[in-house]
Amino acid sequence: MAKLTKEEIIASLKEYTVLELNDLVKAVEEEFGVTAAAPVAAAAPAEEEGPVAKGPTEVSLILKGLGTGSKVAIIKAVQAITGLGLMDAKKLVDGIPAPVKEHISPVEAEEHKKALVAAGAEVEIK
């Protein structure tokens, strides 16, 4: 089997949708036992500065509008995020403004927001 060059791999990845790329990343993580998450260096809290203001630990991801995107693409993105069936995802999108996911971490909310915005949706994190 011929070995692909980096340029050939990148060219083929440009043809994928966001959801297909997400599935590919998950498959690579499972196959090789790695994670695509960037390592985060934890800083020791400085006691002299007093209490550190922390953000919320749980947020909700709210679908605010269809924006410039295709309704079908947004429904597919909602379906991938929530695990709902196609009809349930369509009902959720038709009920805008609607919560897509509630009581999730801010990091997870940001990841899902990126997928929805890429599909063309207007999204808010509360």
ZIUR-V781229 format. One record per residue. RES is the residue in one letter. PSI is psi as a letter, one per 30 degrees, with the letter a starting at -180 (* if undefined). OMEGA is omega as a letter, one per 20 degrees, with the letter a starting at -180 (NA if undefined). D_LAST is the distance of its C-alpha to the last C-alpha in Angstrom with 1 decimal. Layout:
BEGIN
res = <RES/RES>
psi = <PSI/PSI>
omega = <OMEGA/OMEGA>
d_last = <D_LAST/D_LAST>
END
This chain:
BEGIN
res = <M/A/K/L/T/K/E/E/I/I/A/S/L/K/E/Y/T/V/L/E/L/N/D/L/V/K/A/V/E/E/E/F/G/V/T/A/A/A/P/V/A/A/A/A/P/A/E/E/E/G/P/V/A/K/G/P/T/E/V/S/L/I/L/K/G/L/G/T/G/S/K/V/A/I/I/K/A/V/Q/A/I/T/G/L/G/L/M/D/A/K/K/L/V/D/G/I/P/A/P/V/K/E/H/I/S/P/V/E/A/E/E/H/K/K/A/L/V/A/A/G/A/E/V/E/I/K>
psi = <k/k/k/k/l/e/e/e/e/e/e/e/f/f/f/l/l/e/e/e/e/e/e/e/e/e/e/e/e/e/e/f/h/l/k/f/k/k/k/k/k/k/k/k/k/k/f/f/f/a/k/k/k/k/a/k/f/k/l/k/j/k/j/e/l/f/b/f/l/k/e/e/e/e/e/e/e/e/e/e/e/f/g/l/l/e/e/e/e/e/e/e/e/f/g/k/k/k/k/e/k/l/h/l/l/e/e/e/e/e/e/e/e/e/e/e/e/e/f/g/l/k/k/k/k/*>
omega = <a/a/r/r/r/a/r/r/r/r/r/r/r/a/a/r/r/a/r/r/r/r/r/r/r/a/r/r/r/a/a/r/r/r/a/a/r/r/a/r/a/r/r/a/r/a/a/a/a/a/a/r/a/r/r/r/r/r/r/r/a/r/a/a/a/r/a/a/r/a/a/r/r/r/r/r/r/r/a/a/a/a/r/r/a/a/r/r/r/r/r/a/r/a/a/i/a/r/r/r/r/r/r/a/r/r/r/r/r/r/a/r/r/r/a/r/r/r/r/a/r/a/r/r/r/NA>
d_last = <50.0/49.3/46.7/44.0/43.4/40.1/40.3/41.0/38.0/35.6/37.2/36.6/32.9/32.3/33.2/30.4/27.2/23.9/23.9/27.6/26.9/24.2/26.9/29.5/27.6/27.2/30.9/32.0/30.0/31.8/35.1/35.4/33.4/31.2/27.5/26.1/23.5/24.5/25.9/24.1/26.4/25.4/26.5/28.1/26.4/28.7/29.8/31.2/28.0/26.8/23.5/21.0/17.5/15.1/11.4/9.3/11.2/9.0/5.5/5.2/6.6/7.4/10.8/11.5/15.1/18.1/18.7/21.9/22.0/24.1/22.8/24.8/23.1/19.6/20.9/22.4/19.3/17.3/20.5/20.7/17.1/17.4/21.1/21.6/24.9/25.4/25.6/22.6/20.5/22.2/21.4/17.6/17.9/20.2/17.8/15.3/12.7/12.1/9.9/11.5/10.7/9.2/9.9/10.5/11.1/9.3/12.7/12.8/9.6/11.2/14.4/13.4/11.7/15.2/17.0/15.4/15.9/19.4/20.1/19.2/16.0/13.4/9.9/6.4/3.8/0.0>
END
